[in-house]
Amino acid sequence: MNRELAIDATGLTKKFGDFAAVSELSLKVPEGQIYGFLGPNGCGKSTAIRILTGLLTPTKGSAKVLGIEVPKQAELLRRQIGYMTQKFSLYEDLSVSENLSFMAQIFNLPRDLARSRITELMDTYRLNELANQLAGTMSGGQKQRLALACACINKPKVLFLDEPTSAVDPQSRRDFWEQLFDLSEQGTSILVTTHYMDEAERCHGLAIMNKGWICADGSPLGLMDKMQANVIEIAGNDLRALKDRLTAFDEVSSAAQLGNRLRVLIDKAQADPIGFLQATLGANEPLQMEQVRPNLEDVFVDCTGKPLPSSPVQEAGK
Ligand SMILES: Nc1ncnc2c1ncn2[C@@H]1O[C@H](COP(=O)(O)OP(=O)(O)OP(=O)(O)O)[C@@H](O)[C@H]1O
């Protein structure tokens, strides 16, 4: 095992009956990095995380997290990781300090150590003034801070965060990411699922999943550079009709309106995308076209709109 990898998964597959929720997933997360896990709803991100945390047994494949094999050594691993799920994993009828004390008990922290750790976490995550408030009465942002504090009670070396920012405002999300970078600097490796492209851009590395398969993996900049489509923005009138016309062509993988512009993804096999569009639309249309830099949303749309690889697992299950 390469000790510089916090997560090292190869060929993980999870089937529920005949349905493969995760197919041949390989994922390498270097120690200390924040790795983003993206993909459409239902593509298998949470299932993959549940396998990596040792909560779910894969149908096929193996993974090592911190050098510990899952699911074989799941109990050993659980003491060294933190897991925050998308539905806040808090006890709503317990106060802030009671939630933290309860987590400390689950991890069998000695009483003195628990006390000092809880004090430290209440300071770090600005929970002191809320110590006696019931978790169920807190705002989304406050609950999120408490959930992160709870997930960190055992000073985890790897943190798994499943859509941790789905219920919080932009400022709270920003603060949350600053806290993740503090943790990363202290050596914690983080795998975080998100549907927000601004969050994805902050990650050191990204894996994008589609229908159980990883369809792209790399740094945000690397993924944008490698994208298999050029991006053209078209300004003009009647963009809804234009969109319908363009998406009928195989070369156009996506067209989406942004204000008074249409953002069009055109297969890189077309060496001259603007020339292609002009020829396609005819010379008498007064349209302004400009080739622009791809962003991560383009990468996401391009990658999740592609056909899936043929799956030996799915074929075997037929
Ligand atoms: N225990 C289960 N039994 C049967 N099917 C399941 C089970 N758990 C997950 N699935 C299915 O596996 C697929 C992947 O689900 P998963 O929750 O991993 O997706 P996700 O990428 O995390 O989605 P989201 O972004 O919406 O949270 C879905 O089709 C889901 O219905």
The ligand as a MOL file (V3000), in Angstrom:
LIG
                    3D

  0  0  0     0  0            999 V3000
M  V30 BEGIN CTAB
M  V30 COUNTS 31 33 0 0 0
M  V30 BEGIN ATOM
M  V30 1 N -29.9540 -0.1140 0.2770 0
M  V30 2 C -30.2970 0.0850 -0.9880 0
M  V30 3 N -31.1030 -0.7580 -1.6450 0
M  V30 4 C -31.4320 -0.5750 -2.9380 0
M  V30 5 N -30.9920 0.4660 -3.6870 0
M  V30 6 C -30.1970 1.3620 -3.0840 0
M  V30 7 C -29.7970 1.2250 -1.7130 0
M  V30 8 N -28.9880 2.2700 -1.4010 0
M  V30 9 C -28.8740 3.0180 -2.5160 0
M  V30 10 N -29.6020 2.4820 -3.5260 0
M  V30 11 C -29.7240 2.9930 -4.9040 0
M  V30 12 O -28.4080 3.1860 -5.3980 0
M  V30 13 C -28.3600 4.3540 -6.2140 0
M  V30 14 C -27.2820 5.2700 -5.7190 0
M  V30 15 O -27.7150 5.8710 -4.5010 0
M  V30 16 P -26.7730 6.8800 -3.6920 0
M  V30 17 O -27.5200 7.2860 -2.4590 0
M  V30 18 O -25.4530 6.2540 -3.5100 0
M  V30 19 O -26.6520 8.1010 -4.7080 0
M  V30 20 P -26.0050 9.5560 -4.5110 0
M  V30 21 O -25.0810 9.7600 -5.6480 0
M  V30 22 O -25.4410 9.6820 -3.1330 0
M  V30 23 O -27.2770 10.5040 -4.6750 0
M  V30 24 P -27.5890 11.9860 -4.0810 0
M  V30 25 O -26.6980 12.9600 -4.7800 0
M  V30 26 O -29.0290 12.1870 -4.4500 0
M  V30 27 O -27.3840 11.9220 -2.5980 0
M  V30 28 C -29.7680 4.9580 -6.1950 0
M  V30 29 O -30.4540 4.5330 -7.3620 0
M  V30 30 C -30.3880 4.3600 -4.9470 0
M  V30 31 O -31.7940 4.2540 -5.0830 0
M  V30 END ATOM
M  V30 BEGIN BOND
M  V30 1 1 1 2
M  V30 2 1 2 3
M  V30 3 2 2 7
M  V30 4 2 3 4
M  V30 5 1 4 5
M  V30 6 2 5 6
M  V30 7 1 6 7
M  V30 8 1 6 10
M  V30 9 1 7 8
M  V30 10 2 8 9
M  V30 11 1 9 10
M  V30 12 1 10 11
M  V30 13 1 11 12
M  V30 14 1 11 30
M  V30 15 1 12 13
M  V30 16 1 13 14
M  V30 17 1 13 28
M  V30 18 1 14 15
M  V30 19 1 15 16
M  V30 20 2 16 17
M  V30 21 1 16 18
M  V30 22 1 16 19
M  V30 23 1 19 20
M  V30 24 2 20 21
M  V30 25 1 20 22
M  V30 26 1 20 23
M  V30 27 1 23 24
M  V30 28 2 24 25
M  V30 29 1 24 26
M  V30 30 1 24 27
M  V30 31 1 28 29
M  V30 32 1 28 30
M  V30 33 1 30 31
M  V30 END BOND
M  V30 END CTAB
M  END
